[in-house]
Amino acid sequence: MGEMSVGDLSRTVAETEQAATLGVYLSVPFCRSKCSFCNFASGVSSAEAIEAYVARLCEEIAWASRRAEGLRVHLPRSVDTVYLGGGTPSLLTPRQIRRIFLALRETFQIAGHAEITLEAAPGQIDDALLNEAMSQGVNRVSLGVQSFVDRESAAVGRSHTASGCIAEIHRLQRAGINDLGVDLIAGLPHQKEASWQHSLQVATGMGLKHVSVYMLEIDDDSRLGREVLAGGRRLHADALPSDEATAAFYESACKWLPAQGFAQYEISNFAPAQHRSRHNCKYWQRAPYMGFGLDAHSMLLRGENAMRQEGAAREGTGRAVRFANPEDLAGYLKGELSPVFPMLTRSAEGIVEIGRPEAFEESIFLGLRMTEGVNLRQLRRDFPVDMVAPAEGAAGELIQDGLMLEEDGRWRLTLRGRLLSNEVFTRLLMGVAA
Ligand code: SF4
């Protein structure tokens, strides 16, 4: 084992603490209407279906310990991040939000300093819901704006306007939501460099704390994807910018946002250091999290190994388990309770053991998503040379190709590398034996 610097040591302590706490994701897969590009497991449902879903979600939370026992994984009780995502969780009623937090508090201890995020659609978070959410501890809101240009939002089926979004941002700020962020999408129909710049400028001129920028990915199974495949013009399919233009929008965001104080900390995320999404960082830093609800994913460390093996707690090199819930709403709602919660174990093939090769791959591709990159000394210390050496060979070529950098003992993606991240990951991991 090589010598540790003070920086490495404090990082190790922080990571060990992080492994002892849990991030909780709550999936609320309901929307008022379906965006044309969206292929998430989300949709428009009746009030009765939402009520039944909340009941099932609370049952699932209550069964978390039994489920963890069944999978022989360690379930930390202390929760320091909660994320209500979807879908549009701001469509829940105050009573439903209260019920969900009651269920959470019966099973977990939510830390006093916990980051609790609510995803919301502009114009779809009423006062009563906001008050209840804040009284339950919600201290962060992520607003799905997508664009501050009406024509672009309308083209993908969003009902909000730019002026409505701006009013909503002011209202949330006045209500005391300090940690407020927006999502923007590069590559929407009708988007041009000037309109994209307009959205970026509005986003950075309102005292927001976080901006996420996603390049539009059109899934073949979405309505827009099918129209594009058919070569049609409906859903503004013929007004989509080219891939090159979308990449240029992303590049301009990567330059503009940091210049306005929103440092890029991950491929799609920009914020001052104290306003990063602590919950999402858990995904990229391989810290434990448990997801509840439709299509929710989890990663927990193996039972006894989890906290005893210092290496596992520190770097996630010990064994972990990833598992996912069903994507089918009817199936999720029909699930019957039993000691092992059968509706969830039906997807047993979705349970993935994370051994050393998988941990190595994740350390690389998740680490590279973050701007701080992959710590090479830790990589060499925690993984055998027959895994690290081929990746180092590939890294040399990627550095020559201008897709990666090696600086301060870390591998990082260049701007071009971020655009071609999948290619980088594939080349780096090609030589890793499964
Ligand atoms: S609001 Fe989000 S989850 Fe709902 S349809 Fe639109 S993109 Fe999909």
Residues whose N, C-alpha, C, O or C-beta is under 5 A from the ligand:
A	BS01	SF4	C31 S33 K34 C35 C38 F40 S42 G86 G87
